[in-house]
Amino acid sequence: MMRVLVVDDNPVNQDLFARQLGRLGYEFDTADNGEDALIKLATHTYDVVLADLQMPRMDGYELLRRIRANARNATAQVPVIAVSAHDASHSPVARGFDDYLVKPVAKTLLDARIRAVVGEPNVPDEPAVEPLKSTNTILNVAALLDLIGNDRSLAKVLLVEFRQQIAEATPDWQMYVETPQAENARQLAHRLKSSALSVGAFHYGEVCKTLEHQCQNAPHAIEPALRELIAAGALTSQAIDAWLSEHNTEDQ
Protein backbone atom coordinates (compact mmCIF):
# COMPACT_ATOMS: atom_id res chain seq x y z
CA MET A 1 0.00 0.00 0.00
CA MET A 2 1.40 3.38 -0.99
CA ARG A 3 1.99 6.04 1.65
CA VAL A 4 1.51 9.74 0.91
CA LEU A 5 2.65 12.79 2.88
CA VAL A 6 0.26 15.76 2.59
CA VAL A 7 1.97 19.09 3.31
CA ASP A 8 -0.54 21.94 3.65
CA ASP A 9 -1.07 24.61 6.31
CA ASN A 10 -4.83 24.71 5.74
CA PRO A 11 -6.89 22.29 7.91
CA VAL A 12 -9.76 22.21 5.39
CA ASN A 13 -7.41 21.10 2.64
CA GLN A 14 -5.72 18.58 4.94
CA ASP A 15 -9.07 17.01 5.83
CA LEU A 16 -10.15 16.92 2.20
CA PHE A 17 -6.96 15.26 0.98
CA ALA A 18 -6.95 12.85 3.92
CA ARG A 19 -10.50 11.63 3.25
CA GLN A 20 -9.86 11.33 -0.51
CA LEU A 21 -6.63 9.39 0.03
CA GLY A 22 -8.29 7.12 2.57
CA ARG A 23 -11.13 6.33 0.19
CA LEU A 24 -8.59 5.58 -2.53
CA GLY A 25 -6.81 3.08 -0.28
CA TYR A 26 -3.65 5.05 0.47
CA GLU A 27 -1.95 5.41 3.82
CA PHE A 28 -1.15 9.04 4.61
CA ASP A 29 0.32 11.51 7.08
CA THR A 30 -0.06 15.29 7.20
CA ALA A 31 2.34 18.15 7.90
CA ASP A 32 1.51 21.83 8.39
CA ASN A 33 4.56 23.24 6.57
CA GLY A 34 7.86 22.34 4.99
CA GLU A 35 9.76 22.16 8.27
CA ASP A 36 7.30 19.66 9.73
CA ALA A 37 7.44 17.68 6.48
CA LEU A 38 11.23 17.34 6.66
CA ILE A 39 10.96 15.93 10.18
CA LYS A 40 8.49 13.30 9.00
CA LEU A 41 10.54 12.51 5.91
CA ALA A 42 13.56 11.86 8.14
CA THR A 43 11.70 9.23 10.17
CA HIS A 44 9.22 7.69 7.72
CA THR A 45 9.27 6.41 4.16
CA TYR A 46 6.78 7.90 1.69
CA ASP A 47 6.02 7.00 -1.90
CA VAL A 48 4.73 10.49 -2.82
CA VAL A 49 4.66 13.97 -1.27
CA LEU A 50 1.83 16.43 -2.00
CA ALA A 51 3.21 19.90 -1.23
CA ASP A 52 1.34 23.18 -1.16
CA LEU A 53 3.38 25.94 -2.75
CA GLN A 54 2.58 28.77 -0.32
CA MET A 55 3.02 27.94 3.38
CA PRO A 56 4.44 29.74 6.42
CA ARG A 57 7.93 28.98 7.76
CA MET A 58 8.90 26.92 4.69
CA ASP A 59 7.04 26.88 1.39
CA GLY A 60 6.78 24.10 -1.17
CA TYR A 61 9.66 25.36 -3.29
CA GLU A 62 12.11 25.39 -0.39
CA LEU A 63 10.82 22.00 0.77
CA LEU A 64 11.57 20.54 -2.66
CA ARG A 65 15.06 22.07 -2.65
CA ARG A 66 15.79 20.53 0.76
CA ILE A 67 14.47 17.12 -0.28
CA ARG A 68 16.63 17.06 -3.41
CA ALA A 69 19.73 18.51 -1.71
CA ASN A 70 21.19 15.20 -0.52
CA ALA A 71 21.40 13.02 -3.60
CA ARG A 72 22.72 10.04 -1.61
CA ASN A 73 19.63 9.93 0.60
CA ALA A 74 16.78 7.75 -0.66
CA THR A 75 14.33 10.49 0.33
CA ALA A 76 15.91 12.77 -2.27
CA GLN A 77 14.23 10.75 -5.02
CA VAL A 78 10.68 10.74 -3.62
CA PRO A 79 8.21 12.15 -6.18
CA VAL A 80 6.85 15.55 -5.11
CA ILE A 81 3.59 16.88 -6.58
CA ALA A 82 2.99 20.62 -6.18
CA VAL A 83 -0.54 21.69 -5.28
CA SER A 84 -1.89 25.23 -5.25
CA ALA A 85 -5.16 27.14 -5.27
CA HIS A 86 -4.26 28.91 -8.51
CA ASP A 87 -2.37 28.37 -11.73
CA ALA A 88 1.28 29.30 -11.17
CA SER A 89 2.81 31.91 -13.45
CA HIS A 90 5.66 29.48 -14.13
CA SER A 91 5.06 25.74 -14.14
CA PRO A 92 6.30 24.11 -10.93
CA VAL A 93 7.28 21.12 -13.07
CA ALA A 94 9.87 23.34 -14.75
CA ARG A 95 11.24 24.09 -11.27
CA GLY A 96 11.73 20.45 -10.39
CA PHE A 97 8.36 19.14 -9.19
CA ASP A 98 7.20 15.84 -10.64
CA ASP A 99 3.68 17.12 -11.32
CA TYR A 100 1.35 20.00 -10.51
CA LEU A 101 -2.30 20.06 -9.43
CA VAL A 102 -4.66 22.99 -8.93
CA LYS A 103 -6.93 22.77 -5.87
CA PRO A 104 -9.60 21.60 -5.43
CA VAL A 105 -8.58 18.26 -6.94
CA ALA A 106 -11.13 15.60 -7.91
CA LYS A 107 -10.47 12.20 -6.35
CA THR A 108 -10.04 10.36 -9.66
CA LEU A 109 -7.52 12.92 -10.91
CA LEU A 110 -5.59 12.79 -7.63
CA ASP A 111 -5.36 9.01 -7.87
CA ALA A 112 -4.25 9.09 -11.50
CA ARG A 113 -1.51 11.65 -10.90
CA ILE A 114 -0.13 9.84 -7.85
CA ARG A 115 0.04 6.56 -9.76
CA ALA A 116 1.63 8.29 -12.73
CA VAL A 117 4.53 9.80 -10.77
CA VAL A 118 5.41 6.45 -9.16
CA GLY A 119 5.42 4.82 -12.58
CA GLU A 120 2.48 2.48 -12.18
CA PRO A 121 1.52 0.92 -15.54
CA ASN A 122 -1.84 1.27 -17.24
CA VAL A 123 -2.75 4.59 -15.64
CA PRO A 124 -5.97 5.79 -17.31
CA ASP A 125 -5.86 9.07 -19.12
CA GLU A 126 -7.42 11.95 -17.19
CA PRO A 127 -8.55 15.32 -18.50
CA ALA A 128 -5.86 17.97 -18.22
CA VAL A 129 -8.43 20.49 -17.05
CA GLU A 130 -10.09 19.97 -13.70
CA PRO A 131 -13.82 19.37 -14.23
CA LEU A 132 -14.95 21.43 -11.24
CA LYS A 133 -14.97 25.08 -12.18
CA SER A 134 -15.63 28.00 -9.87
CA THR A 135 -18.72 30.10 -10.43
CA ASN A 136 -20.02 33.08 -8.51
CA THR A 137 -22.42 31.16 -6.30
CA ILE A 138 -22.59 31.69 -2.55
CA LEU A 139 -22.48 27.99 -1.63
CA ASN A 140 -22.49 25.09 -4.09
CA VAL A 141 -22.62 22.04 -1.83
CA ALA A 142 -23.25 19.83 -4.86
CA ALA A 143 -19.73 20.64 -6.09
CA LEU A 144 -18.30 19.79 -2.67
CA LEU A 145 -20.18 16.49 -2.52
CA ASP A 146 -18.96 15.62 -6.01
CA LEU A 147 -15.41 16.29 -4.85
CA ILE A 148 -15.66 14.03 -1.79
CA GLY A 149 -17.69 11.16 -3.17
CA ASN A 150 -21.05 12.32 -1.81
CA ASP A 151 -19.87 11.95 1.79
CA ARG A 152 -22.38 14.19 3.59
CA SER A 153 -20.79 13.71 7.01
CA LEU A 154 -17.45 14.97 5.70
CA ALA A 155 -19.22 17.87 3.98
CA LYS A 156 -20.60 18.94 7.35
CA VAL A 157 -17.15 18.78 8.94
CA LEU A 158 -15.53 20.82 6.15
CA LEU A 159 -18.30 23.43 6.12
CA VAL A 160 -18.12 23.90 9.88
CA GLU A 161 -14.34 24.29 9.65
CA PHE A 162 -14.67 26.84 6.86
CA ARG A 163 -17.36 28.79 8.72
CA GLN A 164 -14.94 28.99 11.66
CA GLN A 165 -12.19 30.24 9.35
CA ILE A 166 -14.52 33.01 8.14
CA ALA A 167 -15.36 33.97 11.72
CA GLU A 168 -11.69 34.11 12.71
CA ALA A 169 -10.70 36.11 9.62
CA THR A 170 -13.46 38.76 9.77
CA PRO A 171 -11.86 40.81 12.60
CA ASP A 172 -8.63 40.82 10.60
CA TRP A 173 -10.42 42.11 7.50
CA GLN A 174 -12.01 44.85 9.61
CA MET A 175 -8.62 45.75 11.09
CA TYR A 176 -7.07 45.95 7.62
CA VAL A 177 -9.83 48.36 6.56
CA GLU A 178 -8.75 50.72 9.34
CA THR A 179 -5.02 49.99 9.10
CA PRO A 180 -4.09 48.63 5.66
CA GLN A 181 -1.59 45.75 5.78
CA ALA A 182 -1.48 44.56 2.20
CA GLU A 183 0.97 41.69 2.62
CA ASN A 184 -0.83 40.22 5.63
CA ALA A 185 -4.15 40.61 3.82
CA ARG A 186 -2.73 38.92 0.71
CA GLN A 187 -1.50 35.90 2.65
CA LEU A 188 -4.80 35.47 4.47
CA ALA A 189 -6.80 35.91 1.27
CA HIS A 190 -4.71 33.24 -0.46
CA ARG A 191 -5.25 30.80 2.39
CA LEU A 192 -9.01 31.36 2.55
CA LYS A 193 -9.37 31.28 -1.22
CA SER A 194 -8.10 27.71 -1.19
CA SER A 195 -10.58 26.67 1.52
CA ALA A 196 -13.48 28.46 -0.17
CA LEU A 197 -12.95 26.81 -3.53
CA SER A 198 -12.60 23.41 -1.87
CA VAL A 199 -15.95 23.62 -0.04
CA GLY A 200 -17.92 25.19 -2.90
CA ALA A 201 -18.03 28.72 -1.48
CA PHE A 202 -17.17 30.09 -4.89
CA HIS A 203 -18.26 33.69 -4.36
CA TYR A 204 -16.10 34.05 -1.27
CA GLY A 205 -13.22 32.44 -3.13
CA GLU A 206 -13.54 34.82 -6.06
CA VAL A 207 -13.55 37.84 -3.74
CA CYS A 208 -10.45 36.46 -2.00
CA LYS A 209 -8.84 36.17 -5.42
CA THR A 210 -9.73 39.79 -6.19
CA LEU A 211 -8.28 40.97 -2.88
CA GLU A 212 -5.11 38.94 -3.42
CA HIS A 213 -4.67 40.60 -6.81
CA GLN A 214 -5.31 44.06 -5.38
CA CYS A 215 -2.79 43.52 -2.60
CA GLN A 216 -0.13 42.67 -5.16
CA ASN A 217 -0.93 45.33 -7.72
CA ALA A 218 -2.66 48.19 -5.87
CA PRO A 219 -1.82 47.75 -2.17
CA HIS A 220 -3.06 51.23 -1.25
CA ALA A 221 -6.53 50.63 -2.73
CA ILE A 222 -7.64 47.41 -1.05
CA GLU A 223 -10.44 48.80 1.14
CA PRO A 224 -13.31 48.12 -1.33
CA ALA A 225 -12.24 44.49 -1.75
CA LEU A 226 -11.92 44.11 2.03
CA ARG A 227 -15.43 45.43 2.58
CA GLU A 228 -16.77 43.16 -0.15
CA LEU A 229 -15.05 40.20 1.52
CA ILE A 230 -16.61 41.02 4.90
CA ALA A 231 -20.04 41.08 3.25
CA ALA A 232 -19.32 37.87 1.35
CA GLY A 233 -18.32 36.20 4.60
CA ALA A 234 -21.64 37.07 6.19
CA LEU A 235 -23.58 35.70 3.20
CA THR A 236 -21.52 32.53 3.08
CA SER A 237 -21.86 31.88 6.81
CA GLN A 238 -25.63 32.30 6.54
CA ALA A 239 -25.73 29.85 3.63
CA ILE A 240 -23.64 27.31 5.56
CA ASP A 241 -25.87 27.64 8.62
CA ALA A 242 -28.97 27.15 6.48
CA TRP A 243 -27.59 24.02 4.81
CA LEU A 244 -26.41 22.53 8.10
CA SER A 245 -29.75 23.24 9.75
CA GLU A 246 -31.68 21.63 6.90
CA HIS A 247 -29.55 18.50 6.74
CA ASN A 248 -29.17 18.07 10.49
CA THR A 249 -32.98 18.03 10.65
CA GLU A 250 -33.12 15.42 7.87
CA ASP A 251 -30.70 13.18 9.74
CA GLN A 252 -32.71 13.19 12.95
N, C-alpha and C positions, 0 to 999 in steps of 0.2 A: 504494500500500500504506500502510495506516495505521500510525502509530508511537505507541507507548504508553510512558509513563514509570511504572514501578512504584516506589513509595516505601514501604519497609518495612524495619525494623531487624532482622528475623528472617531468617536465611539459608535456613531451611526454606521459609518462605513465598515468599521471592524465587525460589528454585529452582522451586517449584511453579507460580507465576504465569508464570515465564519459559518453562517447558516447555509450559504450556497455550497461552500466546500464540503461541509458535512453531508449535505444531500447528495453530492457527487461522489462521496465515498473516500474523500481525502482526509488524512490527519492534518492538523494545523496548529500553529501557535500564533500569537499576536505580539507585536511590539509597537510602542507609541511613537518611536522616532528612531533615527539611524543609530544612535548610541546604544539604545536598548537592543536593537537588532544585532549589533556586533557582539554583544554579550551572549545572546542566544546562539548565534552562529559559532561562537567559540566552544560551546558546550553541547550542541546538538547538531545532528546532520539533517539537512533539508535538501529536497530534490529541486525546489523552485522557491524564489523569493518574489513576492509582489510588493513593490516599493512605491509609495506615494512620492511625488516629486517635491512638493512643498511641505516641509515639516519643521517645527522648532528644533533648536539644538543641533540637529544634523539632518540635512535634506537628502532626498533620494540620490542626487548626483554625487554628493560626498560619500554617501554610503557605498555606492557602486565603486568609487575610486578606492575606498578602503578595502573592499572585498577583493578587488583585482590586484591590490598592491603586492601581495605575497604570492608570487607565481608557484612556489613550491608547496603551498598549503592547498589541500583538496578543496577547501571552501572557496578558493579563488575562482574555481571553474563553475560554481553553481549558477544556473541560469537565473537572470534577474529581469523581471517584467516591470516596466514603469507603468504606473497608473496615475491619472490626473483627471481633474474635473473639467479640463478644457484642452483643446488641441494646442500642443506646444508650437511655438514659432519655428523651432528647429527640431527635427525628429529626434527623440531620445535614442532611437536605434543607431543613428549616426554618431551618437556620443557614447556608444558602448553597451547600451541595454540590448537584451535579446529580443524584446518585443515591447509593444506599447499599446495600452488600452485606455480608452476614455470612459470615465465613470459617468453614470452607472453602467455596469457591465451585465449583460444577460448571462444567465447560468450556462447556457449551451456554448456561448462564445468563450466564456472563461475556461470551461473545460477543454475546448478545442485548442486554445492558445497554450494552456499549460502542457497538454500532451504534445503539442508541436515543438515546444522549446526543449523538451527532454528527448525528442527524437522517436516518439512512439509511431509505429507504422500505421497506415490506413486511417489517418486522421481525416474526418470528413471536412470538406470545404465549408467555410462559414462566410457570410457576407462581410465585406470589408467595412461597411457602414453599420453602426449599431442601429437596430430596428426601433428602439425607443427614442423618440425625439421630443424635446421640450416644447411645450406650447404654453401660452399665457393663460393657464387655468390656475385657480387658487389651490385646489387639491384634487389630484387625479389618482385616487386610490387604486383604480383599475390598473394603471401603469405600474404601481408598486407591487400589486399582487402578481402581475405578469412576471415581474422581475424576480420574485421570491417563490415562484411555484404555487401561488394561490394559498400561501400559508397565512391565514388570517390572524393567528396568535402572534406570529412574528411581526405582522403589519402593525398590530397594536403596540408592541414593544417599541418599534422604530418610530412610530408617530408620537408616542409619549416622550421618547428621548428627544426628538426634534422640537416638540413643543417646549420642552425644558431649555433647549439651546436658544430658542427665540426669546424666552423669558429672561435668560441670563444675559443675552446680548442687548436687549432693548435699553437698559440704563447706559450702556456704552455708547449706543447710537445717539442717545439724548445728550450725553456728555460731549461727543464729538461735534454736535450741532453748536454747542456753546463754546467749545474749545477745540477747533479743528486739529486732528492728528491723522493726517492722511495715510501714513504708513501703517499705523495701528489699525485704522479703519479698513485698509486694503487687505491686510492679513486676515482680519476677522470676516470680511466679506467673502474672501476666497474659501475659507473654511466652511462657512454656512452655505455657500453656493453648492458645494459638494453634497452636503447633507440634504439640502432642499431638492436637488435634482434626483437624488437617490430615493426619496420618499414620495415623489410625485407632487411636491409643492413648487410647481414650475414658475408661477408668478414671482414668488419670493426669490427663487433662484435667479430669474432674469433680472430682478432689481439688484440683487447682490452683484451680478455680472456688470451691470451698469455702473454701480458704485465703484467696483474694482477698477474699471476702465477710467472713471473720473479721477480716482486717487492717483493713478499713474500719469494721466495726461493733463488734468486740470485740478491739481490738489487744493487750490484756493477757492474752488467753486463746487464743493461737494455737498453743501447744505441741502439743496433740493433732493438729491438722491438719498441722503440720510433720512429726510422727512418722509419720502416715499417708502423707504424701507421700514420705518416705524409703523406706518399705516398698513403696509403689506403684512407685517408680523401680526398685527391685530386681526386682520382678516383671515390669515392662515390659521392662527390659534383657534379662532371661532369655528372654522371649518373642521379642524381636527377634533375639537370638543364635540361638535355635532355628529361626526362620524362615529366617534367612540361611544357616545351616548346611545346612538341608534343600534350599534352592533353589540354593545354590552347588554342592552335590553333583549335583543334577539337570542343571545346565548343563555339567558336565564330560563 
